[in-house]
Amino acid sequence: MNVKEFRKILKSEKAGWSLPNDIPDETDLAELARPFPLGALTPLPGAMTARFPRMRRVPEDSFALWQPGMFRLVRPIVNARPGSWDWRNVHGQNWITPTKNQGGCGSCVSFAVAGAVEAHQRIETNNAGLNFDLSEAALFFANNRQCLPGDPRYGWWVPNALDYVVDEGVCFEANYPYQGVNQTAQLVEGTELTYKITGYDSTSQQSLMKRWLCEEGPLVTNFTVYDDFFVYWNGGANNVYTHTWGPVAGGHAVLTIGYDDAQSCWICKNSWGPTHGNDGCFRIGYGQCGIDSRMYLVQDVYAVYTRDELPYNPTKLRIVDEGASGWLLTDGVSRMKMLNNKEDARNALRVARRHTRHGFVGRDNPRSNRLDYITEYWTGNSGLAHEPLTKVDCIPYNPTNVVAEDLDAKGWRLKEGSHWMLLAHDLNDALAILRVVERHTRMCFIGRDNTRPNRKSYIMTYWE
């Protein structure tokens, strides 16, 4: 089939779109039907469609339209919903982050979900220009998803991706850059900051989708892609997409950023690059291809600082002999550290006097062997003179070669080559530990040679 014949089909089907006139009639349609990667899977029966949804009591016949810097409960109420809404131009500003390209990978769900969190963070902080770029790779590959059709781990489900943002959070693109091919879940850059959402909601009602769009922000959705959508996209088609021709190609997730009642369509942000009108967005008719069978709303983006640091006065540190229990390092207020013998205690005191804060990552982990998943460090410069240690036990490493590797249910492992260093409970802890590790070149211990039944409680870790 060529373009001329396809134009006849569009006309006979009274399609809501057409191909630009500058595409020659004799062009083989196969050139325009080049497929893009998909990857949105249909949720399994019984899958959750909402988690910790916020209570909403506004009457259905009134609307609290979004206003910059104004809490929802104090916004002025209007009786009519706007006939159109587009988050690329609300109060004269674009609240949507730039379109990305998922490349040759079926990772569209992670792009739609990350794009939603990015947009909501801009909206919730009233900062349309906020540079906020989350890692689709960490979201996708840390969940053991893969790119290529035929792989049992191919693609993803929208609710599962949202669950991960609720439970684990998302780091920045700089911490785990996206490559558009199968990637191992290995983080190379640490951060003390990730982002989560408090929950999500969903609806299958068009009226509620429009309400959420103009009151709260963009929505995640997926739809069935037919071959003519590739033609629409590659051809730079005009107006609103409606399905007219071709077999099913698969499922695709996108971010719904608005609607237009005059054209009876949704406005969506895609993840196939900044084409099709240069900004990577398109319009699709209401009810088309299951686009509005269900849409998901993310709620309340918040920052997670994975640090637990206890300040102390280094000049008040002392060690106390507690007999068979060992030696206690204390600042006179809290029991800071138990050591096996007097020599270990003195060395621990000399290290602690260099600093002002006793830090941990992972103390809140719920594992039965929780001590294995806690990383200890000492930070802050006290300015006091360094007294030499009588025994040194340090392992050197190259911080540029250290990565955090996903071990699924076992957590994350920090390693340098084949040498593994530490365990982390989850993504957030792994990133925070990596941030500690990459600031130093030696991992040091006091008391590793103790033979107590609970020997891990008598080992002090510090970094140089």
SEFI-558071 format. One record per residue (C-alpha): x, y, z. Coordinates in steps of 0.05 Angstrom, whole numbers, plus 32768, in hexadecimal, padded with zeros to 4 digits. Example, Ala and Ser with C-alpha at 12.3 -4.5 7.8 and 13.67 -1.06 7.14 Angstrom:
BEGIN
<node c1="80F6" c2="7FA6" c3="809C"/>
<node c1="8111" c2="7FEB" c3="808F"/>
This chain:
BEGIN
<node c1="8000" c2="8000" c3="8000"/>
<node c1="8018" c2="8046" c3="7FF1"/>
<node c1="8007" c2="8088" c3="8011"/>
<node c1="7FD3" c2="809A" c3="7FDD"/>
<node c1="7FAB" c2="805A" c3="7FEB"/>
<node c1="7FB2" c2="8066" c3="8036"/>
<node c1="7F97" c2="80AD" c3="802F"/>
<node c1="7F59" c2="808F" c3="800F"/>
<node c1="7F50" c2="8061" c3="804B"/>
<node c1="7F55" c2="809C" c3="807B"/>
<node c1="7F22" c2="80C2" c3="8053"/>
<node c1="7EF1" c2="8088" c3="804D"/>
<node c1="7EF7" c2="807A" c3="8098"/>
<node c1="7EED" c2="80C4" c3="80A8"/>
<node c1="7F2D" c2="80C3" c3="80D1"/>
<node c1="7F3C" c2="80FE" c3="80FE"/>
<node c1="7F82" c2="8106" c3="80DF"/>
<node c1="7FA6" c2="8109" c3="809D"/>
<node c1="7FED" c2="8105" c3="8083"/>
<node c1="8011" c2="8145" c3="806F"/>
<node c1="800D" c2="8157" c3="8026"/>
<node c1="8058" c2="8157" c3="801E"/>
<node c1="805B" c2="810B" c3="8023"/>
<node c1="8059" c2="80F1" c3="7FDB"/>
<node c1="801E" c2="80C5" c3="7FC8"/>
<node c1="804C" c2="808E" c3="7FAE"/>
<node c1="8070" c2="8086" c3="7FF1"/>
<node c1="806D" c2="803E" c3="8009"/>
<node c1="8043" c2="803E" c3="8049"/>
<node c1="8074" c2="800D" c3="8067"/>
<node c1="80A6" c2="8046" c3="806C"/>
<node c1="8076" c2="806C" c3="8099"/>
<node c1="8060" c2="802F" c3="80C1"/>
<node c1="80A5" c2="8023" c3="80DF"/>
<node c1="8096" c2="800A" c3="8125"/>
<node c1="80AD" c2="8028" c3="8167"/>
<node c1="80B9" c2="7FFF" c3="81A7"/>
<node c1="807D" c2="7FF5" c3="81D2"/>
<node c1="807A" c2="7FCE" c3="8214"/>
<node c1="803B" c2="7FE0" c3="823C"/>
<node c1="801D" c2="7F9F" c3="8256"/>
<node c1="7FD4" c2="7F95" c3="8269"/>
<node c1="7FCE" c2="7F91" c3="82B5"/>
<node c1="7FC1" c2="7F4B" c3="82CF"/>
<node c1="7F7C" c2="7F3B" c3="82E9"/>
<node c1="7F73" c2="7F54" c3="8330"/>
<node c1="7FAD" c2="7F85" c3="832C"/>
<node c1="7FA7" c2="7FC3" c3="8357"/>
<node c1="7F91" c2="8001" c3="8332"/>
<node c1="7F99" c2="8031" c3="836D"/>
<node c1="7FC5" c2="8034" c3="83AB"/>
<node c1="7FBD" c2="8064" c3="83E5"/>
<node c1="7F8F" c2="8090" c3="83BC"/>
<node c1="7F80" c2="80D5" c3="83D8"/>
<node c1="7F39" c2="80E3" c3="83EF"/>
<node c1="7F16" c2="8115" c3="83C2"/>
<node c1="7ED3" c2="8135" c3="83D6"/>
<node c1="7EC9" c2="816C" c3="83A3"/>
<node c1="7E83" c2="8169" c3="8385"/>
<node c1="7E81" c2="814F" c3="833E"/>
<node c1="7E62" c2="818F" c3="8324"/>
<node c1="7E9A" c2="81BD" c3="833C"/>
<node c1="7EE5" c2="81C1" c3="832F"/>
<node c1="7F21" c2="81DA" c3="8356"/>
<node c1="7F4E" c2="81E9" c3="831A"/>
<node c1="7F98" c2="81E8" c3="8326"/>
<node c1="7FB6" c2="822B" c3="833A"/>
<node c1="8000" c2="8239" c3="8341"/>
<node c1="8017" c2="8235" c3="838A"/>
<node c1="7FD2" c2="822A" c3="83A5"/>
<node c1="7FBC" c2="81ED" c3="83CE"/>
<node c1="7F82" c2="81C7" c3="83B0"/>
<node c1="7F54" c2="81D3" c3="83EC"/>
<node c1="7F59" c2="821E" c3="83E6"/>
<node c1="7F53" c2="8225" c3="839B"/>
<node c1="7F17" c2="824B" c3="8380"/>
<node c1="7EDE" c2="821D" c3="836A"/>
<node c1="7EC2" c2="8223" c3="8324"/>
<node c1="7E83" c2="8202" c3="830A"/>
<node c1="7E9C" c2="81F2" c3="82C4"/>
<node c1="7ED7" c2="81C8" c3="82AF"/>
<node c1="7F01" c2="81E8" c3="8278"/>
<node c1="7EF5" c2="81CE" c3="8232"/>
<node c1="7F3F" c2="81C0" c3="822A"/>
<node c1="7F7D" c2="81B8" c3="8254"/>
<node c1="7FC6" c2="81AF" c3="8241"/>
<node c1="7FFE" c2="81AD" c3="8274"/>
<node c1="802D" c2="81C9" c3="8240"/>
<node c1="800A" c2="820B" c3="8248"/>
<node c1="7FE9" c2="8216" c3="828C"/>
<node c1="7FEE" c2="825D" c3="82A7"/>
<node c1="801D" c2="826B" c3="826E"/>
<node c1="8051" c2="8236" c3="8281"/>
<node c1="8065" c2="81F0" c3="826B"/>
<node c1="8063" c2="81C0" c3="82A6"/>
<node c1="8077" c2="8182" c3="827D"/>
<node c1="80C0" c2="816A" c3="827B"/>
<node c1="80E0" c2="8161" c3="8236"/>
<node c1="80CE" c2="8124" c3="820E"/>
<node c1="8101" c2="80EB" c3="820E"/>
<node c1="810E" c2="80B0" c3="81E0"/>
<node c1="8108" c2="8069" c3="81FB"/>
<node c1="8132" c2="8050" c3="81C0"/>
<node c1="812E" c2="8007" c3="81AE"/>
<node c1="8112" c2="7FF1" c3="81F1"/>
<node c1="80CB" c2="7FE0" c3="8206"/>
<node c1="80D0" c2="800D" c3="8243"/>
<node c1="8097" c2="803E" c3="8235"/>
<node c1="8076" c2="8032" c3="8279"/>
<node c1="80B3" c2="804C" c3="829E"/>
<node c1="80B5" c2="808A" c3="8272"/>
<node c1="806B" c2="8099" c3="827D"/>
<node c1="8070" c2="808F" c3="82C8"/>
<node c1="80B1" c2="80B6" c3="82CF"/>
<node c1="8094" c2="80EE" c3="82A4"/>
<node c1="8057" c2="80F1" c3="82D2"/>
<node c1="8081" c2="80F7" c3="8311"/>
<node c1="80AD" c2="812C" c3="82F0"/>
<node c1="8070" c2="8156" c3="82DB"/>
<node c1="804E" c2="814F" c3="831E"/>
<node c1="808D" c2="8165" c3="8342"/>
<node c1="808E" c2="81A4" c3="8317"/>
<node c1="8045" c2="81B0" c3="8324"/>
<node c1="8047" c2="81A1" c3="836F"/>
<node c1="8083" c2="81CF" c3="8379"/>
<node c1="8067" c2="8205" c3="834B"/>
<node c1="80A7" c2="8205" c3="8323"/>
<node c1="809A" c2="81FA" c3="82D9"/>
<node c1="80E4" c2="8202" c3="82C8"/>
<node c1="80FD" c2="81CF" c3="82FC"/>
<node c1="8135" c2="81A4" c3="82E0"/>
<node c1="811A" c2="8161" c3="82F7"/>
<node c1="8131" c2="8125" c3="82CF"/>
<node c1="8123" c2="80E0" c3="82EC"/>
<node c1="8143" c2="809E" c3="82D7"/>
<node c1="8117" c2="8073" c3="82AC"/>
<node c1="814F" c2="803F" c3="82AB"/>
<node c1="814F" c2="8037" c3="82F6"/>
<node c1="8103" c2="8032" c3="82F7"/>
<node c1="8102" c2="7FFE" c3="82C0"/>
<node c1="813F" c2="7FD2" c3="82C9"/>
<node c1="8140" c2="7FD1" c3="8315"/>
<node c1="80FE" c2="7FAD" c3="830E"/>
<node c1="811F" c2="7F77" c3="82E3"/>
<node c1="80FA" c2="7F8D" c3="82A4"/>
<node c1="811A" c2="7F85" c3="8260"/>
<node c1="8114" c2="7FA5" c3="821C"/>
<node c1="8108" c2="7F71" c3="81E7"/>
<node c1="80C7" c2="7F4D" c3="81D4"/>
<node c1="80CB" c2="7F03" c3="81E2"/>
<node c1="80F1" c2="7F0C" c3="8223"/>
<node c1="80C4" c2="7EF7" c3="825D"/>
<node c1="80D9" c2="7F38" c3="8280"/>
<node c1="80C4" c2="7F64" c3="8245"/>
<node c1="809B" c2="7FA2" c3="8251"/>
<node c1="8077" c2="7FB7" c3="8290"/>
<node c1="8035" c2="7FC6" c3="82B2"/>
<node c1="8022" c2="800D" c3="82C6"/>
<node c1="8009" c2="7FFB" c3="830C"/>
<node c1="8049" c2="7FD4" c3="831A"/>
<node c1="8074" c2="8010" c3="8306"/>
<node c1="804A" c2="803D" c3="8333"/>
<node c1="8051" c2="800C" c3="836D"/>
<node c1="809C" c2="8010" c3="8365"/>
<node c1="809C" c2="805C" c3="8369"/>
<node c1="8072" c2="8057" c3="83A9"/>
<node c1="809F" c2="8022" c3="83C9"/>
<node c1="80E5" c2="802F" c3="83AE"/>
<node c1="80E5" c2="8072" c3="838A"/>
<node c1="810B" c2="808C" c3="834E"/>
<node c1="8151" c2="80A9" c3="834A"/>
<node c1="816A" c2="80DD" c3="8319"/>
<node c1="817E" c2="80D0" c3="82D1"/>
<node c1="81C6" c2="80E3" c3="82E2"/>
<node c1="81C9" c2="80A9" c3="8314"/>
<node c1="81B4" c2="8075" c3="82E0"/>
<node c1="81B3" c2="808F" c3="8298"/>
<node c1="8184" c2="806F" c3="8267"/>
<node c1="81A3" c2="804D" c3="8229"/>
<node c1="8168" c2="8031" c3="8202"/>
<node c1="8181" c2="7FEA" c3="8204"/>
<node c1="8180" c2="7FB2" c3="8237"/>
<node c1="81A5" c2="7FCA" c3="8275"/>
<node c1="81BA" c2="7FA7" c3="82B4"/>
<node c1="81A0" c2="7FC6" c3="82F4"/>
<node c1="81E3" c2="7FE2" c3="8309"/>
<node c1="81E7" c2="8029" c3="8325"/>
<node c1="8227" c2="804F" c3="831C"/>
<node c1="8218" c2="8092" c3="833D"/>
<node c1="81FF" c2="809B" c3="8384"/>
<node c1="81CE" c2="80CD" c3="83A0"/>
<node c1="81B1" c2="80DC" c3="83E3"/>
<node c1="8170" c2="80F0" c3="83C3"/>
<node c1="8139" c2="80C9" c3="839F"/>
<node c1="80EF" c2="80D7" c3="8393"/>
<node c1="80B1" c2="80B0" c3="83A5"/>
<node c1="8065" c2="80BB" c3="83A0"/>
<node c1="8035" c2="80B0" c3="83DA"/>
<node c1="8006" c2="8088" c3="83AE"/>
<node c1="7FDE" c2="8088" c3="836E"/>
<node c1="7F96" c2="8087" c3="8357"/>
<node c1="7F74" c2="8072" c3="8316"/>
<node c1="7F32" c2="8078" c3="82F2"/>
<node c1="7F0E" c2="805E" c3="82B5"/>
<node c1="7EDF" c2="809B" c3="82B3"/>
<node c1="7EEF" c2="80CF" c3="827E"/>
<node c1="7ED0" c2="8107" c3="82A8"/>
<node c1="7EFC" c2="80F6" c3="82E3"/>
<node c1="7F3A" c2="80F3" c3="82B7"/>
<node c1="7F2C" c2="813A" c3="829F"/>
<node c1="7F20" c2="8151" c3="82E6"/>
<node c1="7F62" c2="8134" c3="82FD"/>
<node c1="7F87" c2="8153" c3="82C2"/>
<node c1="7F70" c2="8199" c3="82D1"/>
<node c1="7F71" c2="8193" c3="831D"/>
<node c1="7FB0" c2="816A" c3="832A"/>
<node c1="7FDC" c2="8158" c3="82EF"/>
<node c1="7FEC" c2="8128" c3="82B6"/>
<node c1="7FD6" c2="80E0" c3="82B5"/>
<node c1="7FF8" c2="809F" c3="82A1"/>
<node c1="7FD3" c2="8074" c3="826F"/>
<node c1="7FDE" c2="803F" c3="823A"/>
<node c1="7FBC" c2="802E" c3="81F9"/>
<node c1="7FBD" c2="7FFA" c3="81C1"/>
<node c1="7FEA" c2="800E" c3="8187"/>
<node c1="7FD6" c2="7FFB" c3="8141"/>
<node c1="8003" c2="8001" c3="8104"/>
<node c1="7FE0" c2="8040" c3="80ED"/>
<node c1="7FF7" c2="8064" c3="812C"/>
<node c1="803F" c2="805A" c3="8114"/>
<node c1="802A" c2="807A" c3="80D2"/>
<node c1="8009" c2="80B3" c3="80F7"/>
<node c1="8048" c2="80BE" c3="8121"/>
<node c1="807E" c2="80B4" c3="80EB"/>
<node c1="8057" c2="80DC" c3="80B8"/>
<node c1="804F" c2="8119" c3="80E6"/>
<node c1="8003" c2="8113" c3="80DD"/>
<node c1="7FD5" c2="814D" c3="80EA"/>
<node c1="7F9C" c2="8150" c3="811D"/>
<node c1="7F80" c2="8119" c3="8149"/>
<node c1="7F93" c2="80D0" c3="8142"/>
<node c1="7F5B" c2="809D" c3="813A"/>
<node c1="7F67" c2="8055" c3="8128"/>
<node c1="7F54" c2="8043" c3="80E0"/>
<node c1="7F82" c2="800D" c3="80C7"/>
<node c1="7FB4" c2="7FD7" c3="80D8"/>
<node c1="7FC0" c2="7F9E" c3="8109"/>
<node c1="7FD0" c2="7FA4" c3="8153"/>
<node c1="801A" c2="7FB3" c3="8161"/>
<node c1="8017" c2="7FB2" c3="81AD"/>
<node c1="800B" c2="7FDC" c3="81EB"/>
<node c1="802A" c2="801F" c3="81F9"/>
<node c1="802C" c2="804C" c3="8237"/>
<node c1="802B" c2="8098" c3="8231"/>
<node c1="801F" c2="80D5" c3="825D"/>
<node c1="7FDB" c2="80F8" c3="8254"/>
<node c1="7FE9" c2="8142" c3="825C"/>
<node c1="7FA7" c2="8160" c3="8247"/>
<node c1="7F65" c2="815C" c3="8221"/>
<node c1="7F3E" c2="8183" c3="81ED"/>
<node c1="7EF2" c2="817C" c3="81EB"/>
<node c1="7EED" c2="81A3" c3="81AA"/>
<node c1="7F17" c2="816D" c3="8187"/>
<node c1="7EFE" c2="8135" c3="81B5"/>
<node c1="7F45" c2="811F" c3="81C5"/>
<node c1="7F7A" c2="8113" c3="81F9"/>
<node c1="7FBE" c2="8135" c3="81F4"/>
<node c1="7FF7" c2="8105" c3="8203"/>
<node c1="8043" c2="8108" c3="820C"/>
<node c1="8066" c2="80CE" c3="81E9"/>
<node c1="80AB" c2="80AF" c3="81F5"/>
<node c1="80C3" c2="80A8" c3="81AD"/>
<node c1="80ED" c2="80E7" c3="81AB"/>
<node c1="80DC" c2="8131" c3="81A1"/>
<node c1="80BC" c2="8127" c3="815D"/>
<node c1="8075" c2="812C" c3="8142"/>
<node c1="806E" c2="8177" c3="8149"/>
<node c1="80B3" c2="817B" c3="8169"/>
<node c1="809D" c2="8171" c3="81B1"/>
<node c1="808B" c2="8127" c3="81AF"/>
<node c1="8041" c2="8130" c3="81BF"/>
<node c1="8003" c2="8119" c3="8199"/>
<node c1="7FB7" c2="811B" c3="819C"/>
<node c1="7F8B" c2="80DD" c3="819D"/>
<node c1="7F40" c2="80D9" c3="819B"/>
<node c1="7F16" c2="80CA" c3="81D9"/>
<node c1="7F09" c2="807F" c3="81DE"/>
<node c1="7F3D" c2="806D" c3="81AA"/>
<node c1="7F66" c2="802E" c3="81B2"/>
<node c1="7F57" c2="8029" c3="81FD"/>
<node c1="7F7C" c2="806A" c3="820B"/>
<node c1="7F4A" c2="807C" c3="8242"/>
<node c1="7F38" c2="8037" c3="825B"/>
<node c1="7F5E" c2="804A" c3="829A"/>
<node c1="7F8C" c2="8083" c3="82AD"/>
<node c1="7FB9" c2="8089" c3="82EA"/>
<node c1="7FC7" c2="80C5" c3="8316"/>
<node c1="8007" c2="80CA" c3="833F"/>
<node c1="8001" c2="80EC" c3="8383"/>
<node c1="802F" c2="8117" c3="83AC"/>
<node c1="8077" c2="8112" c3="8395"/>
<node c1="80A8" c2="8116" c3="83CF"/>
<node c1="80F3" c2="8112" c3="83DA"/>
<node c1="8114" c2="80DA" c3="83FF"/>
<node c1="8157" c2="80E9" c3="8421"/>
<node c1="8176" c2="80A5" c3="8432"/>
<node c1="81A3" c2="80BC" c3="846A"/>
<node c1="81A1" c2="80B1" c3="84B4"/>
<node c1="81D6" c2="80DC" c3="84D6"/>
<node c1="81DC" c2="80E6" c3="8521"/>
<node c1="8204" c2="8125" c3="8535"/>
<node c1="8232" c2="8124" c3="8571"/>
<node c1="8267" c2="814F" c3="8593"/>
<node c1="82AA" c2="812F" c3="8583"/>
<node c1="82CC" c2="8150" c3="85C0"/>
<node c1="829D" c2="812A" c3="85EF"/>
<node c1="82AB" c2="80E5" c3="85D4"/>
<node c1="82C5" c2="80B1" c3="8605"/>
<node c1="82C9" c2="8065" c3="860C"/>
<node c1="82AB" c2="803F" c3="8646"/>
<node c1="82BF" c2="7FF9" c3="865D"/>
<node c1="827F" c2="7FCF" c3="8664"/>
<node c1="82A2" c2="7F8F" c3="8678"/>
<node c1="828F" c2="7F50" c3="8651"/>
<node c1="8261" c2="7F79" c3="8624"/>
<node c1="829E" c2="7F9E" c3="8607"/>
<node c1="82AF" c2="7FE7" c3="8602"/>
<node c1="827D" c2="801E" c3="85F3"/>
<node c1="828C" c2="805B" c3="85C8"/>
<node c1="825E" c2="8093" c3="85E0"/>
<node c1="8257" c2="80DE" c3="85DF"/>
<node c1="8238" c2="80DD" c3="8624"/>
<node c1="81F2" c2="80E0" c3="8607"/>
<node c1="81E9" c2="80A4" c3="85D9"/>
<node c1="8207" c2="805F" c3="85D4"/>
<node c1="822B" c2="8067" c3="8592"/>
<node c1="8253" c2="8028" c3="8587"/>
<node c1="8267" c2="7FE8" c3="85AB"/>
<node c1="82AE" c2="7FCE" c3="85A0"/>
<node c1="82CD" c2="7F8B" c3="85B1"/>
<node c1="830A" c2="7FA3" c3="85D8"/>
<node c1="832F" c2="7FE0" c3="85F1"/>
<node c1="835C" c2="7FE6" c3="85B4"/>
<node c1="8320" c2="7FE5" c3="8584"/>
<node c1="82FC" c2="8017" c3="85B0"/>
<node c1="8338" c2="8047" c3="85B0"/>
<node c1="833E" c2="8042" c3="8564"/>
<node c1="82F3" c2="804E" c3="855C"/>
<node c1="82F8" c2="808B" c3="8589"/>
<node c1="8331" c2="80A7" c3="855F"/>
<node c1="8309" c2="809E" c3="851F"/>
<node c1="82CA" c2="80BB" c3="853C"/>
<node c1="82EF" c2="80F9" c3="8556"/>
<node c1="82FE" c2="810C" c3="850E"/>
<node c1="82B5" c2="8115" c3="84FF"/>
<node c1="8274" c2="8133" c3="8519"/>
<node c1="823D" c2="8104" c3="8500"/>
<node c1="8232" c2="80B9" c3="8504"/>
<node c1="820F" c2="80A4" c3="84C5"/>
<node c1="81E8" c2="8067" c3="84AD"/>
<node c1="81C4" c2="8050" c3="846E"/>
<node c1="818F" c2="801A" c3="8475"/>
<node c1="8181" c2="8019" c3="84C0"/>
<node c1="8136" c2="8017" c3="84B1"/>
<node c1="813A" c2="7FD8" c3="8486"/>
<node c1="8109" c2="7FA2" c3="849C"/>
<node c1="8133" c2="7F65" c3="848A"/>
<node c1="813E" c2="7F2D" c3="84BC"/>
<node c1="818A" c2="7F34" c3="84B1"/>
<node c1="8184" c2="7F80" c3="84B3"/>
<node c1="81CC" c2="7F8B" c3="84CC"/>
<node c1="81E6" c2="7F71" c3="8489"/>
<node c1="81C0" c2="7FAA" c3="8466"/>
<node c1="81D8" c2="7FE4" c3="8491"/>
<node c1="8213" c2="800E" c3="847A"/>
<node c1="8237" c2="8038" c3="84AF"/>
<node c1="8261" c2="8076" c3="84A2"/>
<node c1="827D" c2="80B2" c3="84C7"/>
<node c1="8278" c2="80F8" c3="84A9"/>
<node c1="8284" c2="8141" c3="84B8"/>
<node c1="82C9" c2="815E" c3="84C6"/>
<node c1="82D5" c2="816D" c3="8510"/>
<node c1="8316" c2="8191" c3="8503"/>
<node c1="8337" c2="816B" c3="853D"/>
<node c1="837C" c2="814E" c3="8533"/>
<node c1="837F" c2="8107" c3="8519"/>
<node c1="839E" c2="80D6" c3="8549"/>
<node c1="83BE" c2="8099" c3="8527"/>
<node c1="839C" c2="8055" c3="852D"/>
<node c1="83C0" c2="801A" c3="854B"/>
<node c1="83A0" c2="7FE9" c3="851A"/>
<node c1="8388" c2="7FF8" c3="84D3"/>
<node c1="8359" c2="7FCB" c3="84AB"/>
<node c1="8348" c2="7FEC" c3="8468"/>
<node c1="8334" c2="7FD2" c3="8424"/>
<node c1="8347" c2="8000" c3="83EA"/>
<node c1="8319" c2="8008" c3="83AE"/>
<node c1="8310" c2="8033" c3="8370"/>
<node c1="82D0" c2="805C" c3="837B"/>
<node c1="82C6" c2="8064" c3="832F"/>
<node c1="82C0" c2="8019" c3="8328"/>
<node c1="828C" c2="800D" c3="835E"/>
<node c1="8245" c2="7FFE" c3="8348"/>
<node c1="8204" c2="7FEB" c3="836C"/>
<node c1="81E7" c2="7FAB" c3="834F"/>
<node c1="819E" c2="7F95" c3="8355"/>
<node c1="8197" c2="7F51" c3="8376"/>
<node c1="814A" c2="7F51" c3="8375"/>
<node c1="812F" c2="7F38" c3="83B8"/>
<node c1="8175" c2="7F37" c3="83D6"/>
<node c1="817A" c2="7F82" c3="83CE"/>
<node c1="81B4" c2="7FA7" c3="83AD"/>
<node c1="81FE" c2="7F95" c3="83B0"/>
<node c1="8236" c2="7FC8" c3="83AB"/>
<node c1="8272" c2="7FAB" c3="8388"/>
<node c1="82B3" c2="7FBD" c3="8366"/>
<node c1="82BE" c2="7F8C" c3="832E"/>
<node c1="82B7" c2="7F46" c3="834D"/>
<node c1="82C2" c2="7F60" c3="8394"/>
<node c1="8281" c2="7F6E" c3="83B8"/>
<node c1="8282" c2="7FA1" c3="83EF"/>
<node c1="823E" c2="7FAE" c3="840F"/>
<node c1="81F4" c2="7F9C" c3="840C"/>
<node c1="81BB" c2="7FCE" c3="8407"/>
<node c1="8172" c2="7FC1" c3="8416"/>
<node c1="8154" c2="7FE7" c3="83DB"/>
<node c1="8162" c2="8019" c3="83A3"/>
<node c1="8161" c2="8055" c3="83D1"/>
<node c1="8194" c2="8037" c3="8401"/>
<node c1="81C0" c2="801F" c3="83C7"/>
<node c1="81C4" c2="8065" c3="83AB"/>
<node c1="81D4" c2="8084" c3="83EF"/>
<node c1="820A" c2="8050" c3="83FE"/>
<node c1="8227" c2="805A" c3="83B9"/>
<node c1="822B" c2="80A5" c3="83C8"/>
<node c1="8254" c2="8095" c3="8407"/>
<node c1="8281" c2="8064" c3="83E2"/>
<node c1="8290" c2="8091" c3="83A7"/>
<node c1="82AB" c2="80C8" c3="83D5"/>
<node c1="82E4" c2="809C" c3="83F0"/>
<node c1="8318" c2="8069" c3="83DB"/>
<node c1="831D" c2="803B" c3="8418"/>
<node c1="82EA" c2="8015" c3="8440"/>
<node c1="8304" c2="800C" c3="8487"/>
<node c1="82F1" c2="7FE2" c3="84C4"/>
<node c1="82FF" c2="7FDE" c3="850E"/>
<node c1="82F2" c2="7F9C" c3="8530"/>
<node c1="82E8" c2="7F6C" c3="84F5"/>
<node c1="8311" c2="7F38" c3="851A"/>
<node c1="82E3" c2="7F34" c3="8556"/>
<node c1="82C6" c2="7EEF" c3="8565"/>
<node c1="8286" c2="7F02" c3="858A"/>
<node c1="8245" c2="7EDE" c3="8576"/>
<node c1="8229" c2="7F22" c3="8561"/>
<node c1="826B" c2="7F38" c3="8542"/>
<node c1="824B" c2="7F68" c3="850F"/>
<node c1="8233" c2="7F94" c3="8548"/>
<node c1="827B" c2="7F9C" c3="855E"/>
<node c1="8297" c2="7FB2" c3="851A"/>
<node c1="829E" c2="7FFC" c3="850B"/>
<node c1="82A1" c2="8012" c3="84C1"/>
<node c1="82C1" c2="8052" c3="84AA"/>
<node c1="82D8" c2="806F" c3="8467"/>
<node c1="8318" c2="8091" c3="8450"/>
